[in-house]
């Protein structure tokens, strides 16, 4: 399953996705954690955000820069 997930997520690199900001990240490498409309809580992965400004609950555009096995990493696209 991990190889399938990793392969699917790699296709998102370079795309801009709509992400709802759920929380500030506890991982110091990231500012926020969020989800796309396709990600179910406690089932699917997260989108970790490295750069940008937002408030919890905001829906923002995130350019995906990297993928992990279950998660995506990107930056908020400033308007």
N, CA, C and O atoms as a GROMACS GRO file, in nm:
protein
  316
    1UNK      N    1   0.081  -0.121   0.000
    1UNK     CA    2   0.000   0.000   0.000
    1UNK      C    3   0.085   0.127   0.000
    1UNK      O    4   0.050   0.227  -0.062
    2UNK      N    5   0.199   0.122   0.070
    2UNK     CA    6   0.283   0.240   0.079
    2UNK      C    7   0.336   0.282  -0.058
    2UNK      O    8   0.341   0.401  -0.090
    3UNK      N    9   0.376   0.185  -0.138
    3UNK     CA   10   0.429   0.217  -0.271
    3UNK      C   11   0.321   0.281  -0.359
    3UNK      O   12   0.350   0.372  -0.437
    4UNK      N   13   0.199   0.233  -0.348
    4UNK     CA   14   0.088   0.289  -0.426
    4UNK      C   15   0.062   0.433  -0.382
    4UNK      O   16   0.051   0.523  -0.465
    5UNK      N   17   0.053   0.454  -0.252
    5UNK     CA   18   0.028   0.588  -0.198
    5UNK      C   19   0.139   0.684  -0.240
    5UNK      O   20   0.112   0.795  -0.285
    6UNK      N   21   0.262   0.640  -0.225
    6UNK     CA   22   0.376   0.725  -0.260
    6UNK      C   23   0.374   0.762  -0.408
    6UNK      O   24   0.402   0.877  -0.443
    7UNK      N   25   0.340   0.667  -0.494
    7UNK     CA   26   0.332   0.693  -0.637
    7UNK      C   27   0.222   0.792  -0.672
    7UNK      O   28   0.241   0.880  -0.756
    8UNK      N   29   0.107   0.777  -0.609
    8UNK     CA   30  -0.005   0.868  -0.635
    8UNK      C   31   0.027   1.009  -0.588
    8UNK      O   32  -0.004   1.106  -0.658
    9UNK      N   33   0.089   1.022  -0.471
    9UNK     CA   34   0.117   1.154  -0.417
    9UNK      C   35   0.224   1.228  -0.498
    9UNK      O   36   0.222   1.351  -0.506
   10UNK      N   37   0.318   1.154  -0.557
   10UNK     CA   38   0.421   1.219  -0.639
   10UNK      C   39   0.360   1.296  -0.756
   10UNK      O   40   0.417   1.395  -0.802
   11UNK      N   41   0.244   1.252  -0.802
   11UNK     CA   42   0.177   1.320  -0.913
   11UNK      C   43   0.131   1.461  -0.876
   11UNK      O   44   0.105   1.543  -0.964
   12UNK      N   45   0.119   1.490  -0.746
   12UNK     CA   46   0.074   1.623  -0.701
   12UNK      C   47   0.186   1.726  -0.698
   12UNK      O   48   0.159   1.846  -0.688
   13UNK      N   49   0.313   1.682  -0.705
   13UNK     CA   50   0.425   1.776  -0.701
   13UNK      C   51   0.413   1.873  -0.817
   13UNK      O   52   0.395   1.834  -0.933
   14UNK      N   53   0.423   2.003  -0.784
   14UNK     CA   54   0.411   2.108  -0.885
   14UNK      C   55   0.270   2.162  -0.900
   14UNK      O   56   0.250   2.266  -0.962
   15UNK      N   57   0.171   2.091  -0.845
   15UNK     CA   58   0.032   2.137  -0.853
   15UNK      C   59   0.000   2.230  -0.737
   15UNK      O   60   0.068   2.228  -0.634
   16UNK      N   61  -0.103   2.310  -0.755
   16UNK     CA   62  -0.154   2.394  -0.648
   16UNK      C   63  -0.289   2.338  -0.605
   16UNK      O   64  -0.379   2.322  -0.687
   17UNK      N   65  -0.301   2.307  -0.475
   17UNK     CA   66  -0.422   2.246  -0.421
   17UNK      C   67  -0.486   2.336  -0.317
   17UNK      O   68  -0.417   2.411  -0.248
   18UNK      N   69  -0.617   2.329  -0.308
   18UNK     CA   70  -0.691   2.401  -0.204
   18UNK      C   71  -0.681   2.320  -0.075
   18UNK      O   72  -0.714   2.201  -0.072
   19UNK      N   73  -0.636   2.386   0.031
   19UNK     CA   74  -0.610   2.318   0.159
   19UNK      C   75  -0.677   2.396   0.271
   19UNK      O   76  -0.666   2.518   0.276
   20UNK      N   77  -0.745   2.326   0.361
   20UNK     CA   78  -0.798   2.390   0.481
   20UNK      C   79  -0.694   2.374   0.592
   20UNK      O   80  -0.644   2.264   0.617
   21UNK      N   81  -0.662   2.485   0.657
   21UNK     CA   82  -0.562   2.484   0.764
   21UNK      C   83  -0.629   2.430   0.891
   21UNK      O   84  -0.727   2.487   0.940
   22UNK      N   85  -0.576   2.320   0.943
   22UNK     CA   86  -0.635   2.257   1.062
   22UNK      C   87  -0.565   2.295   1.190
   22UNK      O   88  -0.630   2.309   1.294
   23UNK      N   89  -0.433   2.312   1.184
   23UNK     CA   90  -0.360   2.339   1.309
   23UNK      C   91  -0.221   2.393   1.278
   23UNK      O   92  -0.170   2.380   1.166
   24UNK      N   93  -0.163   2.453   1.380
   24UNK     CA   94  -0.021   2.486   1.373
   24UNK      C   95   0.052   2.353   1.388
   24UNK      O   96   0.007   2.265   1.461
   25UNK      N   97   0.164   2.338   1.320
   25UNK     CA   98   0.237   2.212   1.324
   25UNK      C   99   0.319   2.200   1.452
   25UNK      O  100   0.380   2.297   1.497
   26UNK      N  101   0.320   2.082   1.509
   26UNK     CA  102   0.406   2.054   1.624
   26UNK      C  103   0.549   2.026   1.578
   26UNK      O  104   0.642   2.030   1.659
   27UNK      N  105   0.566   1.997   1.450
   27UNK     CA  106   0.698   1.972   1.392
   27UNK      C  107   0.759   2.107   1.356
   27UNK      O  108   0.700   2.184   1.280
   28UNK      N  109   0.876   2.136   1.411
   28UNK     CA  110   0.940   2.266   1.390
   28UNK      C  111   0.974   2.296   1.244
   28UNK      O  112   0.999   2.412   1.209
   29UNK      N  113   0.976   2.194   1.160
   29UNK     CA  114   1.010   2.213   1.019
   29UNK      C  115   0.894   2.277   0.942
   29UNK      O  116   0.913   2.325   0.830
   30UNK      N  117   0.775   2.278   1.001
   30UNK     CA  118   0.656   2.325   0.930
   30UNK      C  119   0.579   2.427   1.014
   30UNK      O  120   0.588   2.428   1.136
   31UNK      N  121   0.505   2.514   0.945
   31UNK     CA  122   0.422   2.613   1.013
   31UNK      C  123   0.284   2.557   1.047
   31UNK      O  124   0.236   2.570   1.159
   32UNK      N  125   0.220   2.494   0.946
   32UNK     CA  126   0.083   2.448   0.960
   32UNK      C  127   0.066   2.307   0.908
   32UNK      O  128   0.151   2.253   0.836
   33UNK      N  129  -0.049   2.248   0.946
   33UNK     CA  130  -0.093   2.121   0.890
   33UNK      C  131  -0.235   2.141   0.841
   33UNK      O  132  -0.314   2.212   0.904
   34UNK      N  133  -0.266   2.080   0.728
   34UNK     CA  134  -0.400   2.093   0.673
   34UNK      C  135  -0.437   1.972   0.591
   34UNK      O  136  -0.365   1.872   0.588
   35UNK      N  137  -0.553   1.983   0.525
   35UNK     CA  138  -0.605   1.874   0.443
   35UNK      C  139  -0.665   1.929   0.314
   35UNK      O  140  -0.714   2.041   0.310
   36UNK      N  141  -0.660   1.847   0.211
   36UNK     CA  142  -0.733   1.880   0.089
   36UNK      C  143  -0.875   1.827   0.106
   36UNK      O  144  -0.905   1.759   0.204
   37UNK      N  145  -0.962   1.859   0.011
   37UNK     CA  146  -1.101   1.810   0.021
   37UNK      C  147  -1.108   1.658   0.007
   37UNK      O  148  -1.211   1.598   0.037
   38UNK      N  149  -1.000   1.595  -0.040
   38UNK     CA  150  -0.999   1.450  -0.060
   38UNK      C  151  -0.950   1.374   0.062
   38UNK      O  152  -0.958   1.251   0.065
   39UNK      N  153  -0.898   1.445   0.163
   39UNK     CA  154  -0.836   1.380   0.278
   39UNK      C  155  -0.932   1.369   0.396
   39UNK      O  156  -0.974   1.470   0.452
   40UNK      N  157  -0.965   1.247   0.432
   40UNK     CA  158  -1.053   1.223   0.548
   40UNK      C  159  -0.969   1.227   0.676
   40UNK      O  160  -0.861   1.169   0.681
   41UNK      N  161  -1.020   1.295   0.779
   41UNK     CA  162  -0.948   1.297   0.908
   41UNK      C  163  -0.922   1.157   0.961
   41UNK      O  164  -1.008   1.069   0.950
   42UNK      N  165  -0.805   1.136   1.018
   42UNK     CA  166  -0.764   1.009   1.080
   42UNK      C  167  -0.753   0.893   0.982
   42UNK      O  168  -0.728   0.780   1.024
   43UNK      N  169  -0.771   0.918   0.851
   43UNK     CA  170  -0.758   0.811   0.753
   43UNK      C  171  -0.648   0.847   0.654
   43UNK      O  172  -0.552   0.772   0.635
   44UNK      N  173  -0.664   0.961   0.590
   44UNK     CA  174  -0.569   1.004   0.488
   44UNK      C  175  -0.458   1.089   0.548
   44UNK      O  176  -0.462   1.127   0.666
   45UNK      N  177  -0.359   1.117   0.466
   45UNK     CA  178  -0.246   1.196   0.510
   45UNK      C  179  -0.278   1.343   0.524
   45UNK      O  180  -0.392   1.386   0.508
   46UNK      N  181  -0.174   1.419   0.555
   46UNK     CA  182  -0.185   1.563   0.576
   46UNK      C  183  -0.107   1.639   0.471
   46UNK      O  184  -0.026   1.582   0.397
   47UNK      N  185  -0.134   1.768   0.465
   47UNK     CA  186  -0.050   1.859   0.387
   47UNK      C  187   0.025   1.943   0.489
   47UNK      O  188  -0.035   2.016   0.568
   48UNK      N  189   0.157   1.931   0.489
   48UNK     CA  190   0.243   2.009   0.577
   48UNK      C  191   0.286   2.134   0.503
   48UNK      O  192   0.328   2.127   0.388
   49UNK      N  193   0.276   2.249   0.569
   49UNK     CA  194   0.303   2.377   0.504
   49UNK      C  195   0.427   2.440   0.565
   49UNK      O  196   0.436   2.458   0.686
   50UNK      N  197   0.525   2.473   0.476
   50UNK     CA  198   0.652   2.530   0.521
   50UNK      C  199   0.652   2.681   0.524
   50UNK      O  200   0.714   2.741   0.612
   51UNK      N  201   0.582   2.745   0.430
   51UNK     CA  202   0.586   2.890   0.420
   51UNK      C  203   0.447   2.946   0.394
   51UNK      O  204   0.362   2.880   0.334
   52UNK      N  205   0.426   3.068   0.440
   52UNK     CA  206   0.301   3.138   0.412
   52UNK      C  207   0.231   3.180   0.539
   52UNK      O  208   0.268   3.140   0.650
   53UNK      N  209   0.129   3.262   0.521
   53UNK     CA  210   0.051   3.312   0.635
   53UNK      C  211  -0.092   3.263   0.623
   53UNK      O  212  -0.151   3.263   0.514
   54UNK      N  213  -0.147   3.222   0.736
   54UNK     CA  214  -0.286   3.176   0.740
   54UNK      C  215  -0.331   3.169   0.885
   54UNK      O  216  -0.251   3.176   0.977
   55UNK      N  217  -0.461   3.156   0.901
   55UNK     CA  218  -0.521   3.133   1.032
   55UNK      C  219  -0.586   2.994   1.029
   55UNK      O  220  -0.622   2.944   0.923
   56UNK      N  221  -0.601   2.934   1.146
   56UNK     CA  222  -0.668   2.805   1.155
   56UNK      C  223  -0.809   2.820   1.096
   56UNK      O  224  -0.881   2.915   1.128
   57UNK      N  225  -0.847   2.728   1.009
   57UNK     CA  226  -0.978   2.733   0.944
   57UNK      C  227  -0.977   2.797   0.807
   57UNK      O  228  -1.073   2.782   0.731
   58UNK      N  229  -0.869   2.869   0.774
   58UNK     CA  230  -0.859   2.931   0.641
   58UNK      C  231  -0.848   2.823   0.534
   58UNK      O  232  -0.792   2.716   0.557
   59UNK      N  233  -0.902   2.853   0.417
   59UNK     CA  234  -0.882   2.768   0.300
   59UNK      C  235  -0.787   2.845   0.210
   59UNK      O  236  -0.816   2.957   0.166
   60UNK      N  237  -0.672   2.784   0.181
   60UNK     CA  238  -0.565   2.851   0.108
   60UNK      C  239  -0.520   2.766  -0.010
   60UNK      O  240  -0.547   2.646  -0.016
   61UNK      N  241  -0.453   2.829  -0.103
   61UNK     CA  242  -0.391   2.759  -0.215
   61UNK      C  243  -0.248   2.722  -0.175
   61UNK      O  244  -0.171   2.807  -0.130
   62UNK      N  245  -0.214   2.594  -0.191
   62UNK     CA  246  -0.081   2.546  -0.152
   62UNK      C  247  -0.016   2.480  -0.272
   62UNK      O  248  -0.070   2.387  -0.332
   63UNK      N  249   0.102   2.530  -0.307
   63UNK     CA  250   0.180   2.468  -0.415
   63UNK      C  251   0.259   2.353  -0.354
   63UNK      O  252   0.338   2.372  -0.262
   64UNK      N  253   0.237   2.233  -0.406
   64UNK     CA  254   0.301   2.113  -0.354
   64UNK      C  255   0.444   2.103  -0.406
   64UNK      O  256   0.467   2.104  -0.527
   65UNK      N  257   0.538   2.095  -0.314
   65UNK     CA  258   0.681   2.091  -0.348
   65UNK      C  259   0.743   1.952  -0.330
   65UNK      O  260   0.839   1.917  -0.398
   66UNK      N  261   0.686   1.874  -0.236
   66UNK     CA  262   0.743   1.742  -0.205
   66UNK      C  263   0.630   1.647  -0.168
   66UNK      O  264   0.520   1.690  -0.132
   67UNK      N  265   0.658   1.517  -0.177
   67UNK     CA  266   0.563   1.418  -0.127
   67UNK      C  267   0.637   1.317  -0.041
   67UNK      O  268   0.754   1.286  -0.065
   68UNK      N  269   0.568   1.268   0.058
   68UNK     CA  270   0.618   1.161   0.144
   68UNK      C  271   0.533   1.038   0.114
   68UNK      O  272   0.457   1.038   0.017
   69UNK      N  273   0.544   0.935   0.193
   69UNK     CA  274   0.465   0.815   0.167
   69UNK      C  275   0.315   0.844   0.177
   69UNK      O  276   0.238   0.800   0.092
   70UNK      N  277   0.274   0.920   0.280
   70UNK     CA  278   0.132   0.945   0.301
   70UNK      C  279   0.094   1.093   0.302
   70UNK      O  280  -0.024   1.127   0.306
   71UNK      N  281   0.193   1.181   0.298
   71UNK     CA  282   0.168   1.323   0.316
   71UNK      C  283   0.229   1.406   0.204
   71UNK      O  284   0.315   1.361   0.130
   72UNK      N  285   0.180   1.530   0.195
   72UNK     CA  286   0.234   1.626   0.099
   72UNK      C  287   0.295   1.743   0.174
   72UNK      O  288   0.256   1.773   0.287
   73UNK      N  289   0.392   1.810   0.110
   73UNK     CA  290   0.458   1.926   0.168
   73UNK      C  291   0.454   2.038   0.066
   73UNK      O  292   0.483   2.017  -0.052
   74UNK      N  293   0.417   2.159   0.112
   74UNK     CA  294   0.413   2.270   0.019
   74UNK      C  295   0.413   2.405   0.088
   74UNK      O  296   0.426   2.416   0.210
   75UNK      N  297   0.397   2.508   0.006
   75UNK     CA  298   0.397   2.646   0.052
   75UNK      C  299   0.268   2.713   0.010
   75UNK      O  300   0.216   2.688  -0.099
   76UNK      N  301   0.216   2.800   0.098
   76UNK     CA  302   0.097   2.877   0.063
   76UNK      C  303   0.131   2.973  -0.048
   76UNK      O  304   0.234   3.040  -0.044
   77UNK      N  305   0.045   2.979  -0.148
   77UNK     CA  306   0.062   3.073  -0.259
   77UNK      C  307   0.002   3.205  -0.215
   77UNK      O  308  -0.119   3.216  -0.194
   78UNK      N  309   0.088   3.306  -0.201
   78UNK     CA  310   0.040   3.439  -0.160
   78UNK      C  311  -0.033   3.504  -0.274
   78UNK      O  312   0.010   3.495  -0.389
   79UNK      N  313  -0.144   3.570  -0.243
   79UNK     CA  314  -0.225   3.635  -0.346
   79UNK      C  315  -0.163   3.766  -0.390
   79UNK      O  316  -0.217   3.834  -0.477
   0.00000   0.00000   0.00000
